[in-house]
Amino acid sequence: MVCEHLHPLEQALLAAGIEETYRGQPWSRNCREWVYFDTVLDTDAIMHRFAFPDCVEIVENTDPKSGLEHGLFCSFCKDAVMSNVNARSKFG
């Protein structure tokens, strides 16, 4: 389970039946738990929909060598909810 700050989003994605594709520590010890979903996250809409604290921010990796990804990161807890930028569905 991701941190309390991102937990409502994680639960909404799971309740919507969106497939979880990875959960764990993806990069280094600077990351705690990151969970990836097979959807495109409309992060602007999600930021308006959920009352996230200031520690939750939009993150994006556009380097095709290390993997394209987009999602929300908690800078306090080092957790993230990420999406597959090439997915067919969209959540937001």
SULJOSUL-V761042 format. One record per residue. RES is the residue in three letters. D_LAST is the distance of its C-alpha to the last C-alpha in Angstrom with 1 decimal. Layout:
RES,D_LAST  RES,D_LAST
//
This chain:
MET,20.2  VAL,18.5  CYS,19.6  GLU,19.2  HIS,16.9  LEU,14.2  HIS,15.2  PRO,12.9  LEU,9.8  GLU,12.1  GLN,13.2  ALA,9.9  LEU,9.5  LEU,13.2  ALA,13.3  ALA,11.0  GLY,13.7  ILE,12.1  GLU,15.2  GLU,16.1  THR,18.2  TYR,19.8  ARG,20.5  GLY,23.1  GLN,24.6  PRO,23.8  TRP,25.9  SER,28.4  ARG,29.4  ASN,27.3  CYS,24.2  ARG,24.1  GLU,21.5  TRP,18.7  VAL,16.5  TYR,15.0  PHE,12.8  ASP,13.2  THR,9.9  VAL,8.5  LEU,6.1  ASP,4.7  THR,6.8  ASP,7.9  ALA,5.3  ILE,5.1  MET,8.8  HIS,9.3  ARG,7.9  PHE,10.0  ALA,13.6  PHE,14.2  PRO,17.7  ASP,18.9  CYS,19.4  VAL,15.7  GLU,15.2  ILE,13.3  VAL,15.4  GLU,16.2  ASN,19.1  THR,20.3  ASP,23.6  PRO,24.0  LYS,26.9  SER,25.1  GLY,21.8  LEU,18.8  GLU,15.8  HIS,12.9  GLY,11.2  LEU,12.1  PHE,15.8  CYS,17.9  SER,21.1  PHE,23.1  CYS,22.7  LYS,22.0  ASP,19.2  ALA,16.0  VAL,12.8  MET,12.7  SER,11.5  ASN,13.7  VAL,13.5  ASN,15.5  ALA,13.6  ARG,13.5  SER,10.3  LYS,6.7  PHE,3.8  GLY,0.0
//
